């Protein structure tokens, strides 16, 4: 069985040069040195491969930001948030560059849907960050701040990715921290209310018990015997028949949090159980 990751890595090299639309399955298989049959054992189509790549990168940045938002002390939180975001863009610049370009040109509904789902996750994380940092002082303007921070992330990422300039990441991060703090302190006229925010982000992004079980079973099938796999088995049992205390559930989730196959399910389980 050809490893999915090999195909994803090699396909990404071609996508970086040619874009999604101009790269064929034939070119991908030739670049990988495999047959089309081997490709289709891993992916049903090129579109499924593209969505798998998006999942791979978006799950990584989402879980990394989630950990920072929940665990960083308030004094460093905003700095670490922006720093992690732009270092991720820089580290994965080939993918980020082609993906941002393709987003503006593609009419693939599955792509739009998937990106909207991740945008909802990021919006929740940013809202949590704002509430941790500023509390009741931004109660009327916090939803505007969510969109302002999203705008900063996108605009400055485009500068980073589409211009041949040397970026001082520390200066960029400090500048965005200052801008965000100024907005939080001085903006008094809200445009986006709670009701507007809920309407704009009305698409479901809460995972169901059935969806969690499917992801758990998929992850377990991918893993060798280990403490992490044992923890997944116990979490699956608890999801179907709750018997463990919140402290035990939290401990099991911590067991799997840093495993590359488990970061996303750990993030989803924390949200499902309301673990901070």
BALOBA-1460 file (C-alpha; in Angstrom, 3 decimals):
// residues 276
<rec num="1" residu="x" x="0.000" y="0.000" z="0.000"/>
<rec num="2" residu="x" x="1.405" y="3.362" z="-1.008"/>
<rec num="3" residu="x" x="1.487" y="5.758" z="1.905"/>
<rec num="4" residu="x" x="-0.913" y="8.667" z="1.554"/>
<rec num="5" residu="x" x="1.698" y="11.054" z="2.898"/>
<rec num="6" residu="x" x="4.107" y="10.245" z="0.041"/>
<rec num="7" residu="x" x="1.449" y="11.104" z="-2.536"/>
<rec num="8" residu="x" x="0.514" y="14.273" z="-0.656"/>
<rec num="9" residu="x" x="4.150" y="15.413" z="-0.427"/>
<rec num="10" residu="x" x="4.879" y="14.774" z="-4.099"/>
<rec num="11" residu="x" x="1.580" y="16.262" z="-5.284"/>
<rec num="12" residu="x" x="2.283" y="19.407" z="-3.297"/>
<rec num="13" residu="x" x="5.540" y="19.882" z="-5.219"/>
<rec num="14" residu="x" x="3.600" y="19.832" z="-8.501"/>
<rec num="15" residu="x" x="0.765" y="22.011" z="-7.204"/>
<rec num="16" residu="x" x="3.344" y="24.608" z="-6.129"/>
<rec num="17" residu="x" x="4.687" y="24.787" z="-9.686"/>
<rec num="18" residu="x" x="1.481" y="24.402" z="-11.704"/>
<rec num="19" residu="x" x="-1.541" y="25.031" z="-9.476"/>
<rec num="20" residu="x" x="-4.351" y="22.614" z="-8.686"/>
<rec num="21" residu="x" x="-6.228" y="22.781" z="-11.980"/>
<rec num="22" residu="x" x="-3.199" y="22.356" z="-14.244"/>
<rec num="23" residu="x" x="-1.910" y="19.257" z="-12.443"/>
<rec num="24" residu="x" x="-3.334" y="15.894" z="-13.513"/>
<rec num="25" residu="x" x="-3.480" y="12.580" z="-11.677"/>
<rec num="26" residu="x" x="-1.187" y="11.183" z="-14.392"/>
<rec num="27" residu="x" x="1.450" y="13.807" z="-13.592"/>
<rec num="28" residu="x" x="1.133" y="13.086" z="-9.876"/>
<rec num="29" residu="x" x="1.593" y="9.338" z="-10.313"/>
<rec num="30" residu="x" x="4.588" y="9.843" z="-12.606"/>
<rec num="31" residu="x" x="6.143" y="12.235" z="-10.081"/>
<rec num="32" residu="x" x="5.572" y="9.677" z="-7.311"/>
<rec num="33" residu="x" x="6.787" y="6.751" z="-9.415"/>
<rec num="34" residu="x" x="3.572" y="4.802" z="-8.841"/>
<rec num="35" residu="x" x="0.695" y="3.475" z="-10.921"/>
<rec num="36" residu="x" x="-2.721" y="5.110" z="-11.162"/>
<rec num="37" residu="x" x="-4.109" y="2.061" z="-9.379"/>
<rec num="38" residu="x" x="-1.848" y="2.734" z="-6.414"/>
<rec num="39" residu="x" x="-3.002" y="6.352" z="-6.371"/>
<rec num="40" residu="x" x="-6.678" y="5.360" z="-6.326"/>
<rec num="41" residu="x" x="-6.098" y="3.001" z="-3.415"/>
<rec num="42" residu="x" x="-5.328" y="6.100" z="-1.356"/>
<rec num="43" residu="x" x="-7.526" y="8.766" z="-2.961"/>
<rec num="44" residu="x" x="-10.721" y="8.465" z="-4.998"/>
<rec num="45" residu="x" x="-9.863" y="11.554" z="-7.058"/>
<rec num="46" residu="x" x="-7.586" y="14.567" z="-7.322"/>
<rec num="47" residu="x" x="-10.236" y="16.634" z="-5.537"/>
<rec num="48" residu="x" x="-10.128" y="14.245" z="-2.578"/>
<rec num="49" residu="x" x="-6.332" y="14.582" z="-2.515"/>
<rec num="50" residu="x" x="-6.597" y="18.392" z="-2.496"/>
<rec num="51" residu="x" x="-9.105" y="18.292" z="0.366"/>
<rec num="52" residu="x" x="-6.811" y="15.904" z="2.286"/>
<rec num="53" residu="x" x="-3.946" y="18.393" z="1.889"/>
<rec num="54" residu="x" x="-6.133" y="21.218" z="3.149"/>
<rec num="55" residu="x" x="-7.201" y="19.100" z="6.125"/>
<rec num="56" residu="x" x="-3.585" y="18.236" z="6.906"/>
<rec num="57" residu="x" x="-2.417" y="21.846" z="7.068"/>
<rec num="58" residu="x" x="-5.548" y="23.436" z="8.522"/>
<rec num="59" residu="x" x="-5.819" y="20.863" z="11.305"/>
<rec num="60" residu="x" x="-2.202" y="21.540" z="12.201"/>
<rec num="61" residu="x" x="-2.500" y="25.321" z="12.460"/>
<rec num="62" residu="x" x="-5.892" y="25.122" z="14.202"/>
<rec num="63" residu="x" x="-4.658" y="22.765" z="16.916"/>
<rec num="64" residu="x" x="-1.436" y="24.751" z="17.379"/>
<rec num="65" residu="x" x="-3.383" y="27.989" z="17.850"/>
<rec num="66" residu="x" x="-5.874" y="26.265" z="20.138"/>
<rec num="67" residu="x" x="-3.037" y="25.166" z="22.432"/>
<rec num="68" residu="x" x="-1.576" y="28.689" z="22.519"/>
<rec num="69" residu="x" x="-4.956" y="30.300" z="23.245"/>
<rec num="70" residu="x" x="-5.670" y="27.913" z="26.118"/>
<rec num="71" residu="x" x="-2.220" y="27.717" z="27.720"/>
<rec num="72" residu="x" x="-0.204" y="30.913" z="27.133"/>
<rec num="73" residu="x" x="-0.170" y="33.520" z="29.888"/>
<rec num="74" residu="x" x="-2.113" y="36.667" z="29.047"/>
<rec num="75" residu="x" x="0.971" y="38.884" z="28.879"/>
<rec num="76" residu="x" x="2.431" y="36.878" z="25.976"/>
<rec num="77" residu="x" x="-0.782" y="35.503" z="24.478"/>
<rec num="78" residu="x" x="-1.347" y="37.957" z="21.622"/>
<rec num="79" residu="x" x="2.339" y="37.958" z="20.661"/>
<rec num="80" residu="x" x="2.528" y="34.145" z="20.613"/>
<rec num="81" residu="x" x="-0.724" y="33.939" z="18.644"/>
<rec num="82" residu="x" x="0.516" y="36.160" z="15.816"/>
<rec num="83" residu="x" x="4.024" y="34.685" z="15.939"/>
<rec num="84" residu="x" x="2.720" y="31.117" z="15.537"/>
<rec num="85" residu="x" x="0.407" y="32.157" z="12.702"/>
<rec num="86" residu="x" x="3.088" y="33.800" z="10.587"/>
<rec num="87" residu="x" x="5.757" y="31.225" z="11.296"/>
<rec num="88" residu="x" x="3.293" y="28.601" z="10.072"/>
<rec num="89" residu="x" x="2.673" y="30.568" z="6.869"/>
<rec num="90" residu="x" x="6.416" y="30.921" z="6.385"/>
<rec num="91" residu="x" x="7.167" y="27.267" z="7.131"/>
<rec num="92" residu="x" x="4.498" y="26.083" z="4.686"/>
<rec num="93" residu="x" x="4.727" y="28.943" z="2.213"/>
<rec num="94" residu="x" x="4.456" y="26.785" z="-0.930"/>
<rec num="95" residu="x" x="1.117" y="25.368" z="0.133"/>
<rec num="96" residu="x" x="-0.184" y="28.641" z="1.570"/>
<rec num="97" residu="x" x="0.731" y="30.558" z="-1.590"/>
<rec num="98" residu="x" x="-0.992" y="28.241" z="-4.053"/>
<rec num="99" residu="x" x="-3.949" y="27.710" z="-1.776"/>
<rec num="100" residu="x" x="-4.650" y="31.431" z="-1.297"/>
<rec num="101" residu="x" x="-4.359" y="31.934" z="-5.057"/>
<rec num="102" residu="x" x="-6.602" y="28.960" z="-5.895"/>
<rec num="103" residu="x" x="-9.252" y="30.077" z="-3.392"/>
<rec num="104" residu="x" x="-9.855" y="33.229" z="-5.425"/>
<rec num="105" residu="x" x="-10.201" y="31.264" z="-8.682"/>
<rec num="106" residu="x" x="-11.913" y="28.015" z="-7.697"/>
<rec num="107" residu="x" x="-15.629" y="27.265" z="-7.856"/>
<rec num="108" residu="x" x="-15.268" y="23.955" z="-6.001"/>
<rec num="109" residu="x" x="-18.139" y="23.886" z="-3.502"/>
<rec num="110" residu="x" x="-16.467" y="21.238" z="-1.332"/>
<rec num="111" residu="x" x="-13.433" y="23.499" z="-1.024"/>
<rec num="112" residu="x" x="-15.565" y="26.488" z="-0.056"/>
<rec num="113" residu="x" x="-17.482" y="24.426" z="2.503"/>
<rec num="114" residu="x" x="-14.341" y="22.991" z="4.077"/>
<rec num="115" residu="x" x="-12.638" y="26.379" z="4.342"/>
<rec num="116" residu="x" x="-15.754" y="27.910" z="5.873"/>
<rec num="117" residu="x" x="-15.742" y="25.175" z="8.523"/>
<rec num="118" residu="x" x="-12.121" y="25.925" z="9.435"/>
<rec num="119" residu="x" x="-12.869" y="29.649" z="9.411"/>
<rec num="120" residu="x" x="-15.572" y="28.992" z="12.010"/>
<rec num="121" residu="x" x="-13.088" y="27.120" z="14.189"/>
<rec num="122" residu="x" x="-10.599" y="29.990" z="13.896"/>
<rec num="123" residu="x" x="-13.314" y="32.518" z="14.708"/>
<rec num="124" residu="x" x="-14.147" y="30.661" z="17.934"/>
<rec num="125" residu="x" x="-10.478" y="30.523" z="18.906"/>
<rec num="126" residu="x" x="-9.992" y="34.236" z="18.238"/>
<rec num="127" residu="x" x="-13.117" y="35.062" z="20.257"/>
<rec num="128" residu="x" x="-11.761" y="33.000" z="23.171"/>
<rec num="129" residu="x" x="-8.437" y="34.840" z="22.863"/>
<rec num="130" residu="x" x="-10.198" y="38.233" z="22.947"/>
<rec num="131" residu="x" x="-12.308" y="37.277" z="25.960"/>
<rec num="132" residu="x" x="-9.227" y="36.056" z="27.840"/>
<rec num="133" residu="x" x="-7.271" y="39.209" z="27.071"/>
<rec num="134" residu="x" x="-9.831" y="41.980" z="27.432"/>
<rec num="135" residu="x" x="-12.803" y="40.527" z="29.328"/>
<rec num="136" residu="x" x="-15.860" y="42.724" z="29.823"/>
<rec num="137" residu="x" x="-14.102" y="45.847" z="28.549"/>
<rec num="138" residu="x" x="-14.787" y="44.775" z="24.933"/>
<rec num="139" residu="x" x="-18.191" y="43.174" z="25.443"/>
<rec num="140" residu="x" x="-19.794" y="45.477" z="22.853"/>
<rec num="141" residu="x" x="-16.964" y="45.361" z="20.309"/>
<rec num="142" residu="x" x="-15.463" y="41.870" z="20.633"/>
<rec num="143" residu="x" x="-17.137" y="40.535" z="17.471"/>
<rec num="144" residu="x" x="-15.728" y="43.432" z="15.449"/>
<rec num="145" residu="x" x="-12.325" y="42.547" z="16.922"/>
<rec num="146" residu="x" x="-12.686" y="38.967" z="15.677"/>
<rec num="147" residu="x" x="-13.063" y="40.206" z="12.100"/>
<rec num="148" residu="x" x="-10.286" y="42.778" z="12.520"/>
<rec num="149" residu="x" x="-7.845" y="40.095" z="13.654"/>
<rec num="150" residu="x" x="-8.908" y="37.812" z="10.804"/>
<rec num="151" residu="x" x="-8.254" y="40.710" z="8.431"/>
<rec num="152" residu="x" x="-4.783" y="41.311" z="9.873"/>
<rec num="153" residu="x" x="-3.932" y="37.619" z="9.496"/>
<rec num="154" residu="x" x="-4.986" y="37.515" z="5.842"/>
<rec num="155" residu="x" x="-3.562" y="40.861" z="4.690"/>
<rec num="156" residu="x" x="-0.136" y="40.448" z="6.223"/>
<rec num="157" residu="x" x="0.055" y="36.822" z="5.113"/>
<rec num="158" residu="x" x="-0.381" y="38.038" z="1.525"/>
<rec num="159" residu="x" x="2.518" y="40.480" z="1.988"/>
<rec num="160" residu="x" x="4.620" y="37.645" z="3.339"/>
<rec num="161" residu="x" x="3.717" y="35.153" z="0.602"/>
<rec num="162" residu="x" x="3.429" y="37.219" z="-2.569"/>
<rec num="163" residu="x" x="6.278" y="39.717" z="-2.269"/>
<rec num="164" residu="x" x="10.001" y="39.151" z="-2.369"/>
<rec num="165" residu="x" x="10.786" y="40.887" z="0.891"/>
<rec num="166" residu="x" x="12.732" y="39.833" z="3.944"/>
<rec num="167" residu="x" x="10.296" y="39.754" z="6.853"/>
<rec num="168" residu="x" x="11.272" y="40.671" z="10.385"/>
<rec num="169" residu="x" x="8.812" y="38.372" z="12.180"/>
<rec num="170" residu="x" x="9.428" y="39.928" z="15.560"/>
<rec num="171" residu="x" x="8.697" y="43.426" z="14.221"/>
<rec num="172" residu="x" x="5.608" y="42.190" z="12.370"/>
<rec num="173" residu="x" x="4.302" y="40.462" z="15.483"/>
<rec num="174" residu="x" x="4.931" y="43.453" z="17.757"/>
<rec num="175" residu="x" x="3.255" y="45.769" z="15.245"/>
<rec num="176" residu="x" x="0.122" y="43.611" z="15.105"/>
<rec num="177" residu="x" x="-0.003" y="43.297" z="18.881"/>
<rec num="178" residu="x" x="0.065" y="47.100" z="19.145"/>
<rec num="179" residu="x" x="-2.638" y="47.540" z="16.492"/>
<rec num="180" residu="x" x="-4.898" y="44.960" z="18.122"/>
<rec num="181" residu="x" x="-4.492" y="46.487" z="21.580"/>
<rec num="182" residu="x" x="-5.280" y="49.953" z="20.214"/>
<rec num="183" residu="x" x="-8.468" y="48.686" z="18.584"/>
<rec num="184" residu="x" x="-9.502" y="46.878" z="21.760"/>
<rec num="185" residu="x" x="-8.910" y="49.986" z="23.861"/>
<rec num="186" residu="x" x="-10.308" y="52.732" z="21.640"/>
<rec num="187" residu="x" x="-12.998" y="51.339" z="19.315"/>
<rec num="188" residu="x" x="-16.414" y="52.358" z="20.681"/>
<rec num="189" residu="x" x="-18.786" y="51.977" z="17.713"/>
<rec num="190" residu="x" x="-19.519" y="48.286" z="17.053"/>
<rec num="191" residu="x" x="-20.657" y="47.159" z="13.624"/>
<rec num="192" residu="x" x="-20.937" y="43.408" z="14.216"/>
<rec num="193" residu="x" x="-23.320" y="42.573" z="17.055"/>
<rec num="194" residu="x" x="-23.738" y="39.167" z="18.676"/>
<rec num="195" residu="x" x="-26.810" y="38.587" z="16.494"/>
<rec num="196" residu="x" x="-24.937" y="39.606" z="13.310"/>
<rec num="197" residu="x" x="-22.048" y="37.351" z="14.279"/>
<rec num="198" residu="x" x="-24.329" y="34.365" z="14.873"/>
<rec num="199" residu="x" x="-26.052" y="34.923" z="11.522"/>
<rec num="200" residu="x" x="-22.772" y="35.331" z="9.632"/>
<rec num="201" residu="x" x="-21.392" y="32.157" z="11.180"/>
<rec num="202" residu="x" x="-24.571" y="30.122" z="11.169"/>
<rec num="203" residu="x" x="-23.064" y="27.053" z="9.480"/>
<rec num="204" residu="x" x="-22.753" y="24.126" z="11.887"/>
<rec num="205" residu="x" x="-19.254" y="23.526" z="13.165"/>
<rec num="206" residu="x" x="-20.061" y="21.516" z="16.284"/>
<rec num="207" residu="x" x="-19.057" y="17.910" z="15.756"/>
<rec num="208" residu="x" x="-21.606" y="15.199" z="16.628"/>
<rec num="209" residu="x" x="-21.043" y="12.064" z="18.673"/>
<rec num="210" residu="x" x="-21.379" y="9.959" z="15.509"/>
<rec num="211" residu="x" x="-18.763" y="12.063" z="13.689"/>
<rec num="212" residu="x" x="-16.398" y="11.822" z="16.663"/>
<rec num="213" residu="x" x="-16.732" y="8.034" z="16.735"/>
<rec num="214" residu="x" x="-15.967" y="7.833" z="13.014"/>
<rec num="215" residu="x" x="-12.831" y="9.957" z="13.407"/>
<rec num="216" residu="x" x="-11.720" y="7.969" z="16.473"/>
<rec num="217" residu="x" x="-12.094" y="4.680" z="14.614"/>
<rec num="218" residu="x" x="-10.209" y="6.034" z="11.606"/>
<rec num="219" residu="x" x="-7.338" y="7.246" z="13.780"/>
<rec num="220" residu="x" x="-7.136" y="3.943" z="15.658"/>
<rec num="221" residu="x" x="-6.921" y="2.041" z="12.368"/>
<rec num="222" residu="x" x="-3.919" y="4.163" z="11.353"/>
<rec num="223" residu="x" x="-1.916" y="3.572" z="14.531"/>
<rec num="224" residu="x" x="0.308" y="0.851" z="15.965"/>
<rec num="225" residu="x" x="-0.103" y="-0.360" z="19.541"/>
<rec num="226" residu="x" x="0.826" y="2.489" z="21.891"/>
<rec num="227" residu="x" x="-0.316" y="4.488" z="24.910"/>
<rec num="228" residu="x" x="-1.994" y="6.907" z="22.508"/>
<rec num="229" residu="x" x="-3.968" y="4.133" z="20.811"/>
<rec num="230" residu="x" x="-5.006" y="2.718" z="24.191"/>
<rec num="231" residu="x" x="-6.196" y="6.203" z="25.155"/>
<rec num="232" residu="x" x="-8.234" y="6.446" z="21.958"/>
<rec num="233" residu="x" x="-9.883" y="3.096" z="22.732"/>
<rec num="234" residu="x" x="-10.858" y="4.308" z="26.211"/>
<rec num="235" residu="x" x="-12.143" y="7.607" z="24.817"/>
<rec num="236" residu="x" x="-14.227" y="5.732" z="22.254"/>
<rec num="237" residu="x" x="-15.722" y="3.565" z="25.035"/>
<rec num="238" residu="x" x="-16.471" y="6.629" z="27.154"/>
<rec num="239" residu="x" x="-18.090" y="8.422" z="24.220"/>
<rec num="240" residu="x" x="-20.515" y="5.519" z="23.774"/>
<rec num="241" residu="x" x="-21.017" y="4.806" z="27.495"/>
<rec num="242" residu="x" x="-19.880" y="7.712" z="29.712"/>
<rec num="243" residu="x" x="-18.282" y="6.310" z="32.880"/>
<rec num="244" residu="x" x="-15.103" y="8.355" z="33.494"/>
<rec num="245" residu="x" x="-14.781" y="11.525" z="35.514"/>
<rec num="246" residu="x" x="-13.932" y="14.807" z="33.696"/>
<rec num="247" residu="x" x="-10.396" y="14.624" z="35.135"/>
<rec num="248" residu="x" x="-9.817" y="11.174" z="33.622"/>
<rec num="249" residu="x" x="-11.238" y="12.264" z="30.250"/>
<rec num="250" residu="x" x="-8.972" y="15.313" z="30.304"/>
<rec num="251" residu="x" x="-5.991" y="13.088" z="31.137"/>
<rec num="252" residu="x" x="-6.770" y="10.737" z="28.235"/>
<rec num="253" residu="x" x="-7.042" y="13.686" z="25.854"/>
<rec num="254" residu="x" x="-3.695" y="15.014" z="27.094"/>
<rec num="255" residu="x" x="-2.192" y="11.573" z="26.360"/>
<rec num="256" residu="x" x="-3.024" y="11.959" z="22.663"/>
<rec num="257" residu="x" x="-2.662" y="15.725" z="22.209"/>
<rec num="258" residu="x" x="0.814" y="15.843" z="20.656"/>
<rec num="259" residu="x" x="0.610" y="12.667" z="18.558"/>
<rec num="260" residu="x" x="0.485" y="13.719" z="14.866"/>
<rec num="261" residu="x" x="-2.481" y="11.425" z="14.134"/>
<rec num="262" residu="x" x="-4.403" y="12.575" z="17.206"/>
<rec num="263" residu="x" x="-4.049" y="16.366" z="17.448"/>
<rec num="264" residu="x" x="-7.303" y="17.034" z="15.614"/>
<rec num="265" residu="x" x="-9.422" y="14.506" z="17.499"/>
<rec num="266" residu="x" x="-7.987" y="15.854" z="20.769"/>
<rec num="267" residu="x" x="-9.062" y="19.369" z="19.739"/>
<rec num="268" residu="x" x="-12.570" y="18.149" z="18.785"/>
<rec num="269" residu="x" x="-12.979" y="16.160" z="22.006"/>
<rec num="270" residu="x" x="-11.957" y="19.126" z="24.154"/>
<rec num="271" residu="x" x="-14.633" y="21.225" z="22.463"/>
<rec num="272" residu="x" x="-17.217" y="18.443" z="22.685"/>
<rec num="273" residu="x" x="-16.683" y="18.028" z="26.448"/>
<rec num="274" residu="x" x="-16.179" y="21.749" z="27.095"/>
<rec num="275" residu="x" x="-12.673" y="21.277" z="28.499"/>
<rec num="276" residu="x" x="-10.729" y="24.547" z="28.820"/>
